[in-house]
Amino acid sequence: MRDHAPWHLALFQAVLTGEIVLVMPLPLQAIPMARLATIGRPAIVLLCDDGPVSEGPAGWVCAPHAFRWAQASIINGTGGDAKIYAAGVDAAREIKRVTICDTASAHFDAWRDCAAAQGDKPILGFRPPPGGRHPDLAS
C-alpha cells in the first residue's frame, strides 16, 4: 500500500487498529446503509472518482446516500495528500460519520453540489491552485 497510494495510509492504519470502518464502493454499487447505521465505530465512506475516467456524482449510484448519511464531507480535487485523509480519520473519531470524495478537479463543483443537496452539513473542499488541475494528464 505504501507504494500504491501512500496518501490513504492513515485510513488503512485506522481500519487495522479497529478505530474506523472504511467503505469503498465502486460507481455502480449501492452501500448497505442500514447495515452501516448499526456499526458502533466511526466510519468513512471513500468515493474514488479521480483519474482520467472520473465521472462525477452522476456516475455513482451511492453518492446521494453517502452524503446524506455523513455528518460531514470532504471533497478533494487536488490529488493525494496524506494530511487530507488523516483529517478525515480525525473527523470520524469526533463525529462518527464522514464521506470523503476523491475527484478530478473538473468535477469538484458537481461533487460539492451533490453533498450540499443532502442536508446542511459541513463540507471541506480542496481545489488545485489557480491554473492547476487534477489529474494533470500532461505529466
N, CA, C and O atoms as CSV, one atom per row, in Angstrom:
chain,resi,resn,atom,element,x,y,z
A,1,MET,N,N,0.826,-1.190,0.000
A,1,MET,CA,C,0.000,0.000,0.000
A,1,MET,C,C,0.868,1.251,0.000
A,1,MET,O,O,0.518,2.243,-0.640
A,2,ARG,N,N,1.984,1.221,0.700
A,2,ARG,CA,C,2.842,2.398,0.767
A,2,ARG,C,C,3.266,2.879,-0.613
A,2,ARG,O,O,3.393,4.081,-0.846
A,3,ASP,N,N,3.482,1.944,-1.522
A,3,ASP,CA,C,3.938,2.315,-2.858
A,3,ASP,C,C,2.781,2.663,-3.783
A,3,ASP,O,O,2.970,3.388,-4.759
A,4,HIS,N,N,1.605,2.164,-3.496
A,4,HIS,CA,C,0.471,2.363,-4.392
A,4,HIS,C,C,-0.257,3.681,-4.134
A,4,HIS,O,O,-0.391,4.498,-5.045
A,5,ALA,N,N,-0.715,3.892,-2.944
A,5,ALA,CA,C,-1.455,5.115,-2.600
A,5,ALA,C,C,-1.102,5.529,-1.176
A,5,ALA,O,O,-1.923,5.377,-0.271
A,6,PRO,N,N,0.091,6.043,-0.967
A,6,PRO,CA,C,0.522,6.359,0.401
A,6,PRO,C,C,-0.344,7.409,1.071
A,6,PRO,O,O,-0.388,7.469,2.300
A,7,TRP,N,N,-1.030,8.234,0.302
A,7,TRP,CA,C,-1.897,9.255,0.894
A,7,TRP,C,C,-3.074,8.629,1.627
A,7,TRP,O,O,-3.644,9.282,2.501
A,8,HIS,N,N,-3.466,7.402,1.317
A,8,HIS,CA,C,-4.570,6.728,2.011
A,8,HIS,C,C,-4.110,5.962,3.250
A,8,HIS,O,O,-4.932,5.357,3.938
A,9,LEU,N,N,-2.829,5.980,3.539
A,9,LEU,CA,C,-2.279,5.169,4.619
A,9,LEU,C,C,-2.969,5.407,5.962
A,9,LEU,O,O,-3.215,4.452,6.698
A,10,ALA,N,N,-3.285,6.647,6.292
A,10,ALA,CA,C,-3.966,6.931,7.574
A,10,ALA,C,C,-5.312,6.211,7.660
A,10,ALA,O,O,-5.705,5.751,8.732
A,11,LEU,N,N,-6.012,6.113,6.535
A,11,LEU,CA,C,-7.296,5.403,6.527
A,11,LEU,C,C,-7.096,3.922,6.847
A,11,LEU,O,O,-7.781,3.361,7.702
A,12,PHE,N,N,-6.152,3.302,6.151
A,12,PHE,CA,C,-5.940,1.871,6.341
A,12,PHE,C,C,-5.338,1.542,7.702
A,12,PHE,O,O,-5.634,0.491,8.272
A,13,GLN,N,N,-4.502,2.424,8.223
A,13,GLN,CA,C,-3.982,2.211,9.581
A,13,GLN,C,C,-5.119,2.257,10.593
A,13,GLN,O,O,-5.158,1.451,11.523
A,14,ALA,N,N,-6.045,3.196,10.416
A,14,ALA,CA,C,-7.178,3.298,11.343
A,14,ALA,C,C,-8.097,2.085,11.237
A,14,ALA,O,O,-8.689,1.669,12.233
A,15,VAL,N,N,-8.219,1.518,10.049
A,15,VAL,CA,C,-9.002,0.280,9.889
A,15,VAL,C,C,-8.295,-0.862,10.610
A,15,VAL,O,O,-8.927,-1.615,11.351
A,16,LEU,N,N,-6.993,-0.993,10.397
A,16,LEU,CA,C,-6.241,-2.100,11.002
A,16,LEU,C,C,-6.235,-2.056,12.523
A,16,LEU,O,O,-6.185,-3.099,13.174
A,17,THR,N,N,-6.286,-0.854,13.095
A,17,THR,CA,C,-6.314,-0.743,14.554
A,17,THR,C,C,-7.736,-0.807,15.109
A,17,THR,O,O,-7.928,-0.751,16.324
A,18,GLY,N,N,-8.730,-0.924,14.233
A,18,GLY,CA,C,-10.121,-1.038,14.671
A,18,GLY,C,C,-10.778,0.283,15.010
A,18,GLY,O,O,-11.888,0.303,15.542
A,19,GLU,N,N,-10.109,1.389,14.711
A,19,GLU,CA,C,-10.685,2.704,15.031
A,19,GLU,C,C,-11.871,3.068,14.138
A,19,GLU,O,O,-12.849,3.655,14.600
A,20,ILE,N,N,-11.773,2.713,12.853
A,20,ILE,CA,C,-12.834,3.082,11.920
A,20,ILE,C,C,-13.211,1.890,11.044
A,20,ILE,O,O,-12.480,0.908,10.922
A,21,VAL,N,N,-14.375,2.029,10.451
A,21,VAL,CA,C,-14.819,1.147,9.379
A,21,VAL,C,C,-14.683,1.964,8.106
A,21,VAL,O,O,-15.059,3.135,8.075
A,22,LEU,N,N,-14.146,1.354,7.057
A,22,LEU,CA,C,-13.953,2.040,5.787
A,22,LEU,C,C,-14.748,1.316,4.716
A,22,LEU,O,O,-14.612,0.107,4.532
A,23,VAL,N,N,-15.581,2.074,4.009
A,23,VAL,CA,C,-16.378,1.532,2.909
A,23,VAL,C,C,-15.903,2.221,1.634
A,23,VAL,O,O,-15.877,3.449,1.553
A,24,MET,N,N,-15.525,1.413,0.633
A,24,MET,CA,C,-15.020,1.942,-0.636
A,24,MET,C,C,-15.833,1.342,-1.792
A,24,MET,O,O,-15.385,0.396,-2.439
A,25,PRO,N,N,-17.017,1.888,-2.047
A,25,PRO,CA,C,-17.841,1.322,-3.123
A,25,PRO,C,C,-17.295,1.674,-4.501
A,25,PRO,O,O,-16.498,2.598,-4.658
A,26,LEU,N,N,-17.737,0.924,-5.476
A,26,LEU,CA,C,-17.476,1.226,-6.879
A,26,LEU,C,C,-18.633,2.063,-7.412
A,26,LEU,O,O,-19.685,2.123,-6.774
A,27,PRO,N,N,-18.468,2.708,-8.561
A,27,PRO,CA,C,-19.504,3.626,-9.047
A,27,PRO,C,C,-20.923,3.054,-9.118
A,27,PRO,O,O,-21.874,3.750,-8.762
A,28,LEU,N,N,-21.087,1.833,-9.558
A,28,LEU,CA,C,-22.438,1.290,-9.722
A,28,LEU,C,C,-22.915,0.484,-8.521
A,28,LEU,O,O,-23.962,-0.158,-8.591
A,29,GLN,N,N,-22.175,0.504,-7.431
A,29,GLN,CA,C,-22.560,-0.242,-6.238
A,29,GLN,C,C,-23.382,0.616,-5.286
A,29,GLN,O,O,-23.140,1.812,-5.124
A,30,ALA,N,N,-24.348,-0.024,-4.672
A,30,ALA,CA,C,-25.083,0.611,-3.580
A,30,ALA,C,C,-24.309,0.341,-2.290
A,30,ALA,O,O,-23.546,-0.620,-2.201
A,31,ILE,N,N,-24.514,1.185,-1.317
A,31,ILE,CA,C,-23.909,0.996,0.003
A,31,ILE,C,C,-25.001,0.439,0.910
A,31,ILE,O,O,-26.118,0.956,0.906
A,32,PRO,N,N,-24.706,-0.605,1.687
A,32,PRO,CA,C,-25.721,-1.132,2.618
A,32,PRO,C,C,-25.910,-0.164,3.792
A,32,PRO,O,O,-25.380,-0.375,4.883
A,33,MET,N,N,-26.675,0.897,3.538
A,33,MET,CA,C,-26.808,1.977,4.516
A,33,MET,C,C,-27.408,1.495,5.845
A,33,MET,O,O,-26.972,1.942,6.906
A,34,ALA,N,N,-28.393,0.598,5.807
A,34,ALA,CA,C,-28.993,0.107,7.050
A,34,ALA,C,C,-27.947,-0.611,7.896
A,34,ALA,O,O,-27.907,-0.441,9.115
A,35,ARG,N,N,-27.112,-1.403,7.258
A,35,ARG,CA,C,-26.056,-2.102,7.999
A,35,ARG,C,C,-25.009,-1.117,8.509
A,35,ARG,O,O,-24.528,-1.246,9.635
A,36,LEU,N,N,-24.661,-0.148,7.694
A,36,LEU,CA,C,-23.681,0.856,8.101
A,36,LEU,C,C,-24.186,1.638,9.317
A,36,LEU,O,O,-23.398,2.029,10.179
A,37,ALA,N,N,-25.485,1.862,9.382
A,37,ALA,CA,C,-26.068,2.608,10.507
A,37,ALA,C,C,-25.955,1.845,11.825
A,37,ALA,O,O,-26.020,2.456,12.892
A,38,THR,N,N,-25.789,0.528,11.772
A,38,THR,CA,C,-25.724,-0.259,13.010
A,38,THR,C,C,-24.304,-0.427,13.543
A,38,THR,O,O,-24.114,-0.961,14.635
A,39,ILE,N,N,-23.323,0.017,12.794
A,39,ILE,CA,C,-21.930,-0.120,13.228
A,39,ILE,C,C,-21.658,0.900,14.325
A,39,ILE,O,O,-21.933,2.088,14.157
A,40,GLY,N,N,-21.128,0.445,15.425
A,40,GLY,CA,C,-20.890,1.334,16.551
A,40,GLY,C,C,-19.629,2.172,16.449
A,40,GLY,O,O,-19.465,3.132,17.202
A,41,ARG,N,N,-18.737,1.829,15.532
A,41,ARG,CA,C,-17.478,2.558,15.408
A,41,ARG,C,C,-17.608,3.699,14.407
A,41,ARG,O,O,-18.516,3.702,13.577
A,42,PRO,N,N,-16.703,4.661,14.485
A,42,PRO,CA,C,-16.653,5.702,13.455
A,42,PRO,C,C,-16.456,5.062,12.081
A,42,PRO,O,O,-15.812,4.021,11.956
A,43,ALA,N,N,-17.014,5.692,11.066
A,43,ALA,CA,C,-16.949,5.126,9.723
A,43,ALA,C,C,-16.693,6.213,8.684
A,43,ALA,O,O,-17.088,7.368,8.842
A,44,ILE,N,N,-16.020,5.799,7.624
A,44,ILE,CA,C,-15.741,6.678,6.488
A,44,ILE,C,C,-16.175,5.964,5.219
A,44,ILE,O,O,-15.860,4.791,5.012
A,45,VAL,N,N,-16.896,6.680,4.377
A,45,VAL,CA,C,-17.178,6.211,3.022
A,45,VAL,C,C,-16.222,6.972,2.116
A,45,VAL,O,O,-16.206,8.202,2.117
A,46,LEU,N,N,-15.422,6.240,1.339
A,46,LEU,CA,C,-14.448,6.837,0.426
A,46,LEU,C,C,-14.887,6.575,-1.006
A,46,LEU,O,O,-14.928,5.430,-1.457
A,47,LEU,N,N,-15.214,7.655,-1.717
A,47,LEU,CA,C,-15.610,7.579,-3.119
A,47,LEU,C,C,-14.410,8.006,-3.955
A,47,LEU,O,O,-13.996,9.164,-3.893
A,48,CYS,N,N,-13.852,7.096,-4.729
A,48,CYS,CA,C,-12.638,7.383,-5.500
A,48,CYS,C,C,-13.011,7.640,-6.958
A,48,CYS,O,O,-13.087,6.716,-7.768
A,49,ASP,N,N,-13.240,8.903,-7.271
A,49,ASP,CA,C,-13.668,9.294,-8.613
A,49,ASP,C,C,-12.672,10.255,-9.242
A,49,ASP,O,O,-13.061,11.229,-9.886
A,50,ASP,N,N,-11.396,9.980,-9.056
A,50,ASP,CA,C,-10.411,10.823,-9.724
A,50,ASP,C,C,-9.656,9.972,-10.732
A,50,ASP,O,O,-9.772,8.746,-10.736
A,51,GLY,N,N,-8.916,10.605,-11.550
A,51,GLY,CA,C,-8.214,9.906,-12.611
A,51,GLY,C,C,-8.816,10.249,-13.964
A,51,GLY,O,O,-9.752,11.044,-14.052
A,52,PRO,N,N,-8.291,9.666,-14.988
A,52,PRO,CA,C,-8.725,10.031,-16.338
A,52,PRO,C,C,-10.154,9.624,-16.671
A,52,PRO,O,O,-10.722,10.133,-17.637
A,53,VAL,N,N,-10.750,8.722,-15.900
A,53,VAL,CA,C,-12.131,8.306,-16.178
A,53,VAL,C,C,-13.120,8.809,-15.131
A,53,VAL,O,O,-14.167,8.193,-14.933
A,54,SER,N,N,-12.817,9.886,-14.477
A,54,SER,CA,C,-13.706,10.476,-13.483
A,54,SER,C,C,-15.059,10.789,-14.115
A,54,SER,O,O,-15.131,11.384,-15.190
A,55,GLU,N,N,-16.136,10.379,-13.431
A,55,GLU,CA,C,-17.485,10.543,-13.970
A,55,GLU,C,C,-18.290,11.628,-13.280
A,55,GLU,O,O,-19.304,12.070,-13.820
A,56,GLY,N,N,-17.871,12.067,-12.112
A,56,GLY,CA,C,-18.697,12.972,-11.333
A,56,GLY,C,C,-19.787,12.189,-10.622
A,56,GLY,O,O,-19.907,10.981,-10.831
A,57,PRO,N,N,-20.578,12.840,-9.792
A,57,PRO,CA,C,-21.572,12.124,-8.985
A,57,PRO,C,C,-22.654,11.434,-9.803
A,57,PRO,O,O,-23.256,10.475,-9.321
A,58,ALA,N,N,-22.919,11.886,-11.013
A,58,ALA,CA,C,-23.941,11.239,-11.841
A,58,ALA,C,C,-23.582,9.787,-12.145
A,58,ALA,O,O,-24.469,8.979,-12.421
A,59,GLY,N,N,-22.309,9.449,-12.098
A,59,GLY,CA,C,-21.868,8.088,-12.354
A,59,GLY,C,C,-21.845,7.196,-11.121
A,59,GLY,O,O,-21.473,6.026,-11.211
A,60,TRP,N,N,-22.234,7.728,-9.986
A,60,TRP,CA,C,-22.167,6.985,-8.722
A,60,TRP,C,C,-23.559,6.827,-8.122
A,60,TRP,O,O,-24.155,7.798,-7.655
A,61,VAL,N,N,-24.065,5.618,-8.136
A,61,VAL,CA,C,-25.391,5.322,-7.583
A,61,VAL,C,C,-25.477,5.714,-6.111
A,61,VAL,O,O,-26.509,6.212,-5.661
A,62,CYS,N,N,-24.409,5.494,-5.368
A,62,CYS,CA,C,-24.434,5.672,-3.916
A,62,CYS,C,C,-24.149,7.105,-3.466
A,62,CYS,O,O,-24.253,7.392,-2.273
A,63,ALA,N,N,-23.798,8.002,-4.366
A,63,ALA,CA,C,-23.350,9.335,-3.955
A,63,ALA,C,C,-24.341,10.064,-3.047
A,63,ALA,O,O,-23.946,10.499,-1.965
A,64,PRO,N,N,-25.608,10.216,-3.437
A,64,PRO,CA,C,-26.521,10.943,-2.542
A,64,PRO,C,C,-26.663,10.278,-1.175
A,64,PRO,O,O,-26.738,10.956,-0.150
A,65,HIS,N,N,-26.699,8.949,-1.168
A,65,HIS,CA,C,-26.855,8.220,0.099
A,65,HIS,C,C,-25.640,8.417,0.999
A,65,HIS,O,O,-25.782,8.597,2.208
A,66,ALA,N,N,-24.450,8.382,0.410
A,66,ALA,CA,C,-23.233,8.548,1.200
A,66,ALA,C,C,-23.180,9.926,1.846
A,66,ALA,O,O,-22.803,10.047,3.011
A,67,PHE,N,N,-23.552,10.961,1.107
A,67,PHE,CA,C,-23.528,12.316,1.669
A,67,PHE,C,C,-24.664,12.537,2.660
A,67,PHE,O,O,-24.489,13.267,3.637
A,68,ARG,N,N,-25.806,11.933,2.434
A,68,ARG,CA,C,-26.924,12.074,3.377
A,68,ARG,C,C,-26.576,11.401,4.702
A,68,ARG,O,O,-26.906,11.922,5.768
A,69,TRP,N,N,-25.915,10.253,4.641
A,69,TRP,CA,C,-25.522,9.509,5.831
A,69,TRP,C,C,-24.462,10.256,6.645
A,69,TRP,O,O,-24.473,10.205,7.875
A,70,ALA,N,N,-23.566,10.935,5.975
A,70,ALA,CA,C,-22.420,11.575,6.630
A,70,ALA,C,C,-22.832,12.757,7.509
A,70,ALA,O,O,-23.818,13.442,7.239
A,71,GLN,N,N,-22.059,12.972,8.552
A,71,GLN,CA,C,-22.214,14.167,9.381
A,71,GLN,C,C,-21.386,15.325,8.830
A,71,GLN,O,O,-21.650,16.490,9.130
A,72,ALA,N,N,-20.373,14.988,8.013
A,72,ALA,CA,C,-19.536,15.983,7.341
A,72,ALA,C,C,-18.888,15.293,6.148
A,72,ALA,O,O,-18.759,14.070,6.112
A,73,SER,N,N,-18.486,16.099,5.179
A,73,SER,CA,C,-17.879,15.550,3.962
A,73,SER,C,C,-16.621,16.318,3.597
A,73,SER,O,O,-16.460,17.495,3.917
A,74,ILE,N,N,-15.736,15.602,2.914
A,74,ILE,CA,C,-14.528,16.197,2.363
A,74,ILE,C,C,-14.543,15.928,0.865
A,74,ILE,O,O,-14.680,14.782,0.437
A,75,ILE,N,N,-14.401,16.983,0.071
A,75,ILE,CA,C,-14.299,16.857,-1.379
A,75,ILE,C,C,-12.860,17.238,-1.738
A,75,ILE,O,O,-12.435,18.372,-1.521
A,76,ASN,N,N,-12.124,16.281,-2.286
A,76,ASN,CA,C,-10.710,16.501,-2.590
A,76,ASN,C,C,-10.483,16.445,-4.100
A,76,ASN,O,O,-10.526,15.371,-4.700
A,77,GLY,N,N,-10.243,17.588,-4.699
A,77,GLY,CA,C,-9.963,17.667,-6.121
A,77,GLY,C,C,-8.512,17.970,-6.417
A,77,GLY,O,O,-8.193,18.475,-7.493
A,78,THR,N,N,-7.619,17.668,-5.472
A,78,THR,CA,C,-6.215,18.057,-5.627
A,78,THR,C,C,-5.242,16.901,-5.784
A,78,THR,O,O,-4.053,17.136,-6.000
A,79,GLY,N,N,-5.695,15.687,-5.684
A,79,GLY,CA,C,-4.769,14.559,-5.718
A,79,GLY,C,C,-4.405,14.126,-4.312
A,79,GLY,O,O,-4.917,14.660,-3.328
A,80,GLY,N,N,-3.516,13.153,-4.232
A,80,GLY,CA,C,-3.163,12.565,-2.948
A,80,GLY,C,C,-2.397,13.503,-2.030
A,80,GLY,O,O,-1.335,14.014,-2.385
A,81,ASP,N,N,-2.948,13.720,-0.857
A,81,ASP,CA,C,-2.287,14.487,0.199
A,81,ASP,C,C,-2.633,13.796,1.505
A,81,ASP,O,O,-3.780,13.838,1.950
A,82,ALA,N,N,-1.658,13.168,2.114
A,82,ALA,CA,C,-1.889,12.370,3.317
A,82,ALA,C,C,-2.604,13.151,4.415
A,82,ALA,O,O,-3.370,12.570,5.183
A,83,LYS,N,N,-2.366,14.454,4.500
A,83,LYS,CA,C,-2.988,15.262,5.563
A,83,LYS,C,C,-4.510,15.298,5.431
A,83,LYS,O,O,-5.218,15.360,6.436
A,84,ILE,N,N,-5.008,15.261,4.211
A,84,ILE,CA,C,-6.460,15.297,3.997
A,84,ILE,C,C,-7.110,14.043,4.571
A,84,ILE,O,O,-8.154,14.126,5.218
A,85,TYR,N,N,-6.502,12.886,4.339
A,85,TYR,CA,C,-7.087,11.626,4.818
A,85,TYR,C,C,-6.897,11.463,6.313
A,85,TYR,O,O,-7.752,10.885,6.984
A,86,ALA,N,N,-5.791,11.961,6.847
A,86,ALA,CA,C,-5.609,11.967,8.299
A,86,ALA,C,C,-6.672,12.847,8.947
A,86,ALA,O,O,-7.194,12.511,10.010
A,87,ALA,N,N,-6.995,13.975,8.310
A,87,ALA,CA,C,-8.059,14.843,8.827
A,87,ALA,C,C,-9.409,14.133,8.772
A,87,ALA,O,O,-10.250,14.318,9.652
A,88,GLY,N,N,-9.611,13.325,7.742
A,88,GLY,CA,C,-10.850,12.541,7.656
A,88,GLY,C,C,-10.968,11.551,8.804
A,88,GLY,O,O,-12.047,11.381,9.371
A,89,VAL,N,N,-9.863,10.895,9.148
A,89,VAL,CA,C,-9.865,9.964,10.281
A,89,VAL,C,C,-10.147,10.729,11.570
A,89,VAL,O,O,-10.956,10.290,12.387
A,90,ASP,N,N,-9.484,11.872,11.760
A,90,ASP,CA,C,-9.737,12.685,12.958
A,90,ASP,C,C,-11.205,13.099,13.042
A,90,ASP,O,O,-11.813,13.047,14.111
A,91,ALA,N,N,-11.765,13.508,11.909
A,91,ALA,CA,C,-13.179,13.911,11.893
A,91,ALA,C,C,-14.080,12.734,12.252
A,91,ALA,O,O,-15.035,12.893,13.012
A,92,ALA,N,N,-13.785,11.561,11.713
A,92,ALA,CA,C,-14.604,10.387,12.031
A,92,ALA,C,C,-14.532,10.041,13.511
A,92,ALA,O,O,-15.528,9.630,14.107
A,93,ARG,N,N,-13.358,10.206,14.102
A,93,ARG,CA,C,-13.231,9.947,15.543
A,93,ARG,C,C,-14.163,10.859,16.347
A,93,ARG,O,O,-14.737,10.449,17.356
A,94,GLU,N,N,-14.299,12.086,15.884
A,94,GLU,CA,C,-15.107,13.079,16.613
A,94,GLU,C,C,-16.601,12.998,16.309
A,94,GLU,O,O,-17.430,13.053,17.216
A,95,ILE,N,N,-16.938,12.867,15.017
A,95,ILE,CA,C,-18.360,12.981,14.648
A,95,ILE,C,C,-18.955,11.691,14.107
A,95,ILE,O,O,-20.146,11.646,13.800
A,96,LYS,N,N,-18.158,10.653,13.986
A,96,LYS,CA,C,-18.569,9.278,13.678
A,96,LYS,C,C,-18.807,8.954,12.208
A,96,LYS,O,O,-18.496,7.835,11.798
A,97,ARG,N,N,-19.340,9.865,11.384
A,97,ARG,CA,C,-19.690,9.514,10.002
A,97,ARG,C,C,-19.186,10.573,9.025
A,97,ARG,O,O,-19.637,11.719,9.042
A,98,VAL,N,N,-18.233,10.166,8.165
A,98,VAL,CA,C,-17.607,11.096,7.218
A,98,VAL,C,C,-17.592,10.452,5.832
A,98,VAL,O,O,-17.290,9.268,5.684
A,99,THR,N,N,-17.920,11.243,4.838
A,99,THR,CA,C,-17.749,10.811,3.451
A,99,THR,C,C,-16.628,11.638,2.847
A,99,THR,O,O,-16.617,12.865,2.946
A,100,ILE,N,N,-15.680,10.945,2.218
A,100,ILE,CA,C,-14.579,11.600,1.511
A,100,ILE,C,C,-14.725,11.264,0.036
A,100,ILE,O,O,-14.882,10.100,-0.331
A,101,CYS,N,N,-14.675,12.276,-0.797
A,101,CYS,CA,C,-14.730,12.064,-2.234
A,101,CYS,C,C,-13.437,12.545,-2.868
A,101,CYS,O,O,-13.102,13.728,-2.810
A,102,ASP,N,N,-12.715,11.611,-3.473
A,102,ASP,CA,C,-11.565,11.956,-4.302
A,102,ASP,C,C,-12.107,12.189,-5.703
A,102,ASP,O,O,-12.751,11.307,-6.272
A,103,THR,N,N,-11.856,13.359,-6.260
A,103,THR,CA,C,-12.392,13.662,-7.575
A,103,THR,C,C,-11.377,14.374,-8.447
A,103,THR,O,O,-10.424,14.980,-7.957
A,104,ALA,N,N,-11.597,14.289,-9.724
A,104,ALA,CA,C,-10.842,15.133,-10.651
A,104,ALA,C,C,-11.327,16.556,-10.433
A,104,ALA,O,O,-12.507,16.770,-10.154
A,105,SER,N,N,-10.449,17.517,-10.555
A,105,SER,CA,C,-10.852,18.900,-10.300
A,105,SER,C,C,-11.974,19.355,-11.221
A,105,SER,O,O,-12.740,20.248,-10.861
A,106,ALA,N,N,-12.088,18.754,-12.408
A,106,ALA,CA,C,-13.161,19.118,-13.337
A,106,ALA,C,C,-14.544,18.817,-12.769
A,106,ALA,O,O,-15.524,19.433,-13.187
A,107,HIS,N,N,-14.641,17.883,-11.827
A,107,HIS,CA,C,-15.944,17.522,-11.242
A,107,HIS,C,C,-16.108,18.023,-9.807
A,107,HIS,O,O,-17.071,17.666,-9.128
A,108,PHE,N,N,-15.184,18.837,-9.355
A,108,PHE,CA,C,-15.244,19.312,-7.973
A,108,PHE,C,C,-16.593,19.965,-7.660
A,108,PHE,O,O,-17.232,19.615,-6.667
A,109,ASP,N,N,-17.027,20.901,-8.491
A,109,ASP,CA,C,-18.282,21.626,-8.215
A,109,ASP,C,C,-19.481,20.688,-8.180
A,109,ASP,O,O,-20.356,20.842,-7.328
A,110,ALA,N,N,-19.538,19.724,-9.085
A,110,ALA,CA,C,-20.661,18.788,-9.112
A,110,ALA,C,C,-20.706,17.944,-7.839
A,110,ALA,O,O,-21.780,17.706,-7.286
A,111,TRP,N,N,-19.535,17.492,-7.375
A,111,TRP,CA,C,-19.496,16.716,-6.134
A,111,TRP,C,C,-19.880,17.582,-4.927
A,111,TRP,O,O,-20.632,17.145,-4.056
A,112,ARG,N,N,-19.361,18.808,-4.885
A,112,ARG,CA,C,-19.718,19.699,-3.779
A,112,ARG,C,C,-21.220,19.961,-3.770
A,112,ARG,O,O,-21.842,19.959,-2.708
A,113,ASP,N,N,-21.802,20.184,-4.933
A,113,ASP,CA,C,-23.243,20.434,-5.024
A,113,ASP,C,C,-24.051,19.208,-4.617
A,113,ASP,O,O,-25.095,19.334,-3.976
A,114,CYS,N,N,-23.576,18.031,-4.983
A,114,CYS,CA,C,-24.252,16.790,-4.575
A,114,CYS,C,C,-24.249,16.657,-3.056
A,114,CYS,O,O,-25.268,16.319,-2.452
A,115,ALA,N,N,-23.103,16.925,-2.446
A,115,ALA,CA,C,-23.012,16.858,-0.979
A,115,ALA,C,C,-23.928,17.898,-0.335
A,115,ALA,O,O,-24.640,17.590,0.621
A,116,ALA,N,N,-23.914,19.113,-0.849
A,116,ALA,CA,C,-24.716,20.193,-0.264
A,116,ALA,C,C,-26.212,19.915,-0.390
A,116,ALA,O,O,-26.992,20.346,0.459
A,117,ALA,N,N,-26.613,19.215,-1.418
A,117,ALA,CA,C,-28.036,18.913,-1.632
A,117,ALA,C,C,-28.569,17.886,-0.640
A,117,ALA,O,O,-29.781,17.686,-0.553
A,118,GLN,N,N,-27.685,17.234,0.107
A,118,GLN,CA,C,-28.118,16.180,1.034
A,118,GLN,C,C,-28.296,16.668,2.462
A,118,GLN,O,O,-28.433,15.851,3.372
A,119,GLY,N,N,-28.298,17.943,2.676
A,119,GLY,CA,C,-28.524,18.476,4.011
A,119,GLY,C,C,-27.497,19.528,4.374
A,119,GLY,O,O,-26.447,19.647,3.742
A,120,ASP,N,N,-27.817,20.276,5.390
A,120,ASP,CA,C,-26.963,21.377,5.838
A,120,ASP,C,C,-25.898,20.823,6.777
A,120,ASP,O,O,-26.049,20.846,7.999
A,121,LYS,N,N,-24.821,20.325,6.180
A,121,LYS,CA,C,-23.723,19.719,6.941
A,121,LYS,C,C,-22.407,20.308,6.458
A,121,LYS,O,O,-22.325,20.789,5.328
A,122,PRO,N,N,-21.391,20.280,7.284
A,122,PRO,CA,C,-20.092,20.832,6.868
A,122,PRO,C,C,-19.497,20.088,5.679
A,122,PRO,O,O,-19.553,18.861,5.599
A,123,ILE,N,N,-18.928,20.857,4.765
A,123,ILE,CA,C,-18.216,20.315,3.610
A,123,ILE,C,C,-16.866,21.023,3.551
A,123,ILE,O,O,-16.792,22.248,3.452
A,124,LEU,N,N,-15.811,20.234,3.612
A,124,LEU,CA,C,-14.461,20.771,3.491
A,124,LEU,C,C,-13.977,20.433,2.087
A,124,LEU,O,O,-13.931,19.264,1.706
A,125,GLY,N,N,-13.615,21.459,1.316
A,125,GLY,CA,C,-13.220,21.231,-0.062
A,125,GLY,C,C,-11.794,21.660,-0.330
A,125,GLY,O,O,-11.313,22.656,0.211
A,126,PHE,N,N,-11.121,20.883,-1.183
A,126,PHE,CA,C,-9.757,21.178,-1.594
A,126,PHE,C,C,-9.699,21.219,-3.114
A,126,PHE,O,O,-10.016,20.241,-3.791
A,127,ARG,N,N,-9.282,22.383,-3.642
A,127,ARG,CA,C,-9.135,22.582,-5.087
A,127,ARG,C,C,-7.668,22.815,-5.413
A,127,ARG,O,O,-6.892,23.231,-4.552
A,128,PRO,N,N,-7.288,22.543,-6.668
A,128,PRO,CA,C,-5.920,22.898,-7.073
A,128,PRO,C,C,-5.757,24.416,-7.084
A,128,PRO,O,O,-6.750,25.141,-7.148
A,129,PRO,N,N,-4.537,24.899,-7.022
A,129,PRO,CA,C,-4.322,26.349,-7.114
A,129,PRO,C,C,-4.773,26.859,-8.487
A,129,PRO,O,O,-4.913,26.067,-9.419
A,130,PRO,N,N,-5.001,28.155,-8.624
A,130,PRO,CA,C,-5.430,28.699,-9.912
A,130,PRO,C,C,-4.500,28.232,-11.054
A,130,PRO,O,O,-3.275,28.294,-10.955
A,131,GLY,N,N,-5.126,27.776,-12.109
A,131,GLY,CA,C,-4.372,27.279,-13.261
A,131,GLY,C,C,-4.003,25.803,-13.166
A,131,GLY,O,O,-3.586,25.202,-14.156
A,132,GLY,N,N,-4.153,25.219,-11.985
A,132,GLY,CA,C,-3.820,23.809,-11.808
A,132,GLY,C,C,-5.032,22.925,-12.028
A,132,GLY,O,O,-6.169,23.396,-12.040
A,133,ARG,N,N,-4.775,21.642,-12.202
A,133,ARG,CA,C,-5.876,20.686,-12.311
A,133,ARG,C,C,-5.394,19.321,-11.868
A,133,ARG,O,O,-4.201,19.018,-11.889
A,134,HIS,N,N,-6.346,18.513,-11.469
A,134,HIS,CA,C,-6.069,17.140,-11.063
A,134,HIS,C,C,-7.028,16.229,-11.798
A,134,HIS,O,O,-8.217,16.544,-11.825
A,135,PRO,N,N,-6.616,15.138,-12.389
A,135,PRO,CA,C,-5.207,14.812,-12.551
A,135,PRO,C,C,-4.576,15.661,-13.640
A,135,PRO,O,O,-5.244,16.122,-14.566
A,136,ASP,N,N,-3.296,15.850,-13.505
A,136,ASP,CA,C,-2.551,16.610,-14.520
A,136,ASP,C,C,-2.111,15.608,-15.575
A,136,ASP,O,O,-1.068,14.968,-15.439
A,137,LEU,N,N,-2.903,15.477,-16.619
A,137,LEU,CA,C,-2.641,14.461,-17.641
A,137,LEU,C,C,-1.474,14.832,-18.556
A,137,LEU,O,O,-1.046,14.022,-19.378
A,138,ALA,N,N,-0.955,16.061,-18.414
A,138,ALA,CA,C,0.174,16.487,-19.241
A,138,ALA,C,C,1.489,15.885,-18.768
A,138,ALA,O,O,2.447,15.789,-19.535
A,139,SER,N,N,1.533,15.478,-17.491
A,139,SER,CA,C,2.814,14.961,-16.974
A,139,SER,C,C,2.936,13.470,-17.157
A,139,SER,O,O,3.948,12.882,-16.777
